[in-house]
């Protein structure tokens, strides 16, 4: 049985990219200009993309080596130009998905995806006021983009972390490589595909950890040998790292932790943990801290609401099973009124599309939760979790429900 939160919601986006690849954008005047929020942390943020090439064959192209794109975001000295949210080619590919009636259901060309800037700077040197910065990896959902989670990843970097966001080619909606190639999703609704993509994702994660070790000792892992940001070498604290992910990326986090002890703490944003088969982290639990973050699922036909939590098995029994066997620190944090894609940048983007969205689209994608309150809470809990388990600094945010975040609660 497929977990719709891991698979169904994301496959709508995959199908949109594939089926609508030939769609013609309409002319809309004016196009909706989109903005991303500023940072909540004390540090300005720099960013750089790396092209990494592994020795293993690509599971979908066995004659070729596995290639990845990652974005490294870090505390910066300041200066430099603001980074693009999406490159023109990725923005174009994503734009072909938005007419999907199970996704945003708006015409292509309505929104200016490629004109948006992140609150992160390119060509900025690394802040070395700290000898080393803790490292946290991020894994996107099936059929999604690493670019669609910068509201959390950039913000976490502003709290004193080096954040490494992975694209998983062939299950990401689109990945652009430095030579201009764009690899779109090959996702399909089969057990075999889900098992193969999970194996690839775990291997991707472990490979990136190895490449970060190379980088930290002075090697440049970028395939084109593009210059690294000044001060990045030696700035990574790699003894114990963190990881978090959305949807299938949340499962990727748990499974990667099971296989690689370098990952010392993890967060799963609303992803089932048994895609195609029961995950090892579900069967055996983990001996390191793990946070589950859930939304509400609304049945379209009836309007009935079910919470995604370890106490509700109707939509996803894997959380209950994981909770039973988890052997270390654990919390189940619920966002009342949230929807699955509200744990992506769509939480801030969808309200800006209000004038072009059809009735019900906003609630389907991000729920009825107040968008600003949701983003504020997500950022606070992510930073507090990694502060607690990587920096050993306790804000006591996990001691109990907090009135500052009225739409969140811990499920015992």
Secondary structure, 3 states (H helix, E strand, C coil): CCCCCCCHHHHHHHHHHHHCCCCCCCCCCCCECCCCCCCCCCCCEEEEEEEEEEEEEECCEEEEEEEEEEEEEEEECCCCEEEECCCHHHHHHHHCCCCCCCCCCCCCCCECHHHCEEEEEECCCECCCCCCEEEEEEECCCCCCHHHHHHHHHHHHHCCEEEEEECCCCCCCEEECCCCCEEECCCCCCHHHHHHHHHHHHHHHHHHHHHHHHHHCCCCCCCCCCCCCCCCCCCEEEEEEEEEEECHHHHHHHHHHHHCCCEEEEEEECCCCCCCCCCHHHHHCCCCEEEEEECEEECCCCCCEEECCCCCCCCCCHHHHHHHHCCCCEEEEEECCECHHHHCCHHHHHHHHCCCCCCCHHHHHHECCCHHHHHHHHHHHHHHHHHHHHCCCCCCCCCCCCCCCCCEEECC
